[in-house]
Amino acid sequence: MGFEKGSLSFRMFFAQRDFVEEDINKFSAAAFPPLNTLAEEEIHGWVASRHILDRNITEETAYLGGYLRLTLTQAKKAVPASLLAAECAVEEMAVMEAEDAPYLNQQARSEIKKSIKERLLPDMPPQLKGIDFVFDERSHMIYCTATSEKQLDAFVLSLMQTTGVIAEVADPESIATKIEGIDVTNWAPASFSNELEDGMVDGTAGREFLMWLWYCSEKRGGLANIPEVGEIAYMVDGPLTFVMEGQGAHEITLKKGEPMLSAEARTALLSGKKLKKAKLQFVRGEEAWIFTFDADEFIFRSLKLPQTETFERIGKFQERMVLLETFRKIFFHLFGEFVKERNASKDWGETKTAMRKWVADRPTSA
């Protein structure tokens, strides 16, 4: 489980309210059902953090190191595609031979497939998946491994149905509103290419933030003084994914060589494309947070936290959560600085001009 060890892919959420003792009883009442109740339909429910089938949810097991730490476990049975295809082929050949038929129509093949699935499904082992989450009551933030839209919907709906707590995704709109009181939906897209006017490009606040962060890392020194954190350095690295909606190749990803200095990157920027996904680093002294950032979904993938000093389970988890909260503070601060600058028309006009020059003058490796 990523919160305890290894790299971490996650989203952040604002919790509508803190969790209370009564909520633990609600999680317990909605615990994951016993596996022997699994039939054809998927089953799901909450478990504690010790393992993916830990149905014993109490005040003691629901918390780890002072943090609420639970998992939404989902289980279903499915026949592997390769096995199903092989069994269907065997049955279809037997039917064609028995009926002396050169082929079977679609209806007959569908009926065979259905009957085989019904025969094999009861003997299939359950497939288990878990959506982990941690609630930090100091920041009122939820960190959750729901990275796909399906997982996101399942987590938010299950949490609300179980406890009544609404988890609001921390995206550009909600973060800007909560930390700066600014509505980013009023912004018109900005062009960072001298070859295109603002009205000729598309974009999102997330993509513009990632472009701004890249520009600041190269032209403003890539340093920031973060309250409660200290001075950090930040940098953007490849692989790089550029995107612009419209006709033609509207999305390209540059991986090999030096994508930051490639002619392809400069061409993409001049054509109006904006950075959608990139590898980022936040560095404080000898500590480094390395991750891939999806600016459209505001998903953090494969985040590598700085090395912890404690090896005992609870102590290590607590250290990792402190490091994760430090990461959140850094990210929120940088995004807040962008939002304030982007919202100030005079400052943003000067920044946009400087960014267009930065794009036009970009060096390229041979």
C-alpha positions, -999 to +999 in steps of 0.1 A: +000+000+000+015+033-012+009+053+019+031+029+040+059+023+015+071+028-020+060+054-045+025+069-044-001+078-070-030+099-056-054+128-057-061+153-030-095+162-017-109+188+006-131+172+033-164+190+039-160+183+076-137+163+099-144+127+108-158+120+143-162+089+165-196+082+151-182+079+116-160+050+127-191+031+136-205+039+102-174+026+085-177-006+106-213-010+096-203-007+060-174-030+063-164-053+034-187-083+032-172-118+037-158-132+005-181-162+006-210-139-002-194-130-035-215-142-065-217-126-099-222-090-088-193-070-074-192-064-036-174-036-019-169-022+016-144-006+040-115-023+056-087-012+080-051-007+070-035-039+081-045-058+050-071-056+022-095-080+040-093-064+075-130-061+082-125-053+119-129-016+119-127+000+154-113+032+169-080+015+173-077-002+138-092+028+118-063+050+128-026+046+121-002+069+138-030+094+145-043+095+109-076+080+098-064+053+073-089+031+056-094+013+023-124+008+001-121-028-010-138-041-042-141-077-052-156-095-082-152-127-102-143-127-138-133-153-163-099-145-179-103-135-215-079-160-228-096-189-210-130-178-221-119-175-257-103-210-256-134-226-240-157-209-265-136-221-294-137-257-281-175-256-277-181-239-311-160-265-329-180-293-312-213-278-321-203-272-357-191-308-360-223-322-344-245-301-367-222-305-397-223-267-401-195-247-417-200-218-392-222-205-364-242-173-365-237-145-340-267-155-318-254-191-314-219-179-305-233-155-280-254-182-263-223-204-261-203-176-245-230-169-220-233-205-209-196-210-206-193-178-184-221-191-162-203-225-159-168-211-151-176-181-130-184-199-097-149-215-097-130-183-105-110-168-076-121-133-065-102-103-079-095-078-052-088-041-056-083-014-030-087+024-030-067+037+000-072+069+017-057+089+046-074+119+063-052+145+079-073+164+104-046+191+108-050+202+072-085+188+067-072+171+035-079+136+022-052+118+002-067+090-019-053+066-045-084+070-067-067+080-099-091+068-126-126+083-131-142+051-121-123+049-088-129+086-082-167+081-085-167+049-064-147+066-036-166+098-034-200+081-036-191+054-010-177+079+014-208+101+012-232+072+015-213+058+045-206+090+065-222+119+048-188+135+043-184+151+009-149+148-006-143+177-030-115+171-055-086+195-051-084+207-087-074+242-101-109+257-094-113+245-058-077+251-048-077+287-062-111+294-045-101+281-011-065+294-008-068+327-028-105+334-032-101+336-069-124+322-096-102+307-124-131+298-145-133+335-156-099+333-172-096+333-210-069+310-224-035+326-229-012+321-258+025+316-251+035+318-288+041+349-307+026+332-337-009+328-321-032+353-304-050+344-272-082+337-289-066+311-312-056+287-284-073+266-258-061+256-224-068+251-187-056+267-155-037+235-148-018+236-181-010+273-178+003+266-142+026+239-155+038+262-183+044+290-157+062+266-134+085+255-163+092+292-172+099+301-136+122+272-131+143+283-161+141+321-160+134+330-124+159+307-107+135+279-097+135+288-060+107+295-036+105+303+001+076+282+015+060+291+048+066+264+074+088+246+049+117+268+040+135+274+008+129+248-019+141+244-055+118+232-082+124+220-117+106+205-147+119+175-165+109+150-192+090+130-204+069+159-216+034+158-230+021+187-250-015+192-261-037+215-280-073+206-290-081+208-327-072+192-360-040+172-366-016+158-340-030+176-310-010+157-284+026+146-285+049+131-259+086+136-259+107+110-240+141+102-255+172+123-255+168+158-240+131+166-245+135+199-227+160+211-254+145+193-284+135+210-315+102+191-312+095+208-279+101+243-293+079+235-324+051+223-301+053+255-280+054+277-311+023+259-325+003+268-294+005+235-276+008+237-238+025+213-213-001+188-200+021+163-182+057+164-170+081+151-144+087+175-115+111+177-086+108+197-053+141+198-035+149+210+001+185+204+011+191+167+006+154+159+005+137+154-029+101+149-039+100+134-075+067+128-093+048+130-125+021+157-126-010+155-147-021+192-151-056+183-165-066+158-138-044+172-110-032+137-103+002+131-088+018+098-101+047+078-088+056+103-061+089+093-044+091+107-010+124+115+008+139+086+027+125+081+062+147+075+092+123+051+110+117+015+100+090+007+126+056+006+108+038+033+126+068+056+129+076+052+093+040+059+083+039+091+104+072+103+088+058+097+053+026+116+061+046+146+074+066+145+042+034+142+022+019+172+040+051+191+033+047+182-004+011+196-003+023+228+013+049+233-014+025+225-042-003+247-029+021+276-023+034+275-059+000+272-073-012+301-052+016+323-064+007+314-100-030+322-094-023+356-079+000+365-107-023+352-134-053+371-119-034+405-118-039+418-153-009+441-154+015+415-139+001+388-161+005+408-193+042+413-185+046+377-176+029+365-208+051+387-229+082+373-212+070+337-216+064+343-253+100+355-256+112+325-236+094+302-261+107+320-291+143+321-278+144+285-266+177+268-274+176+234-290+202+207-288+218+194-320 
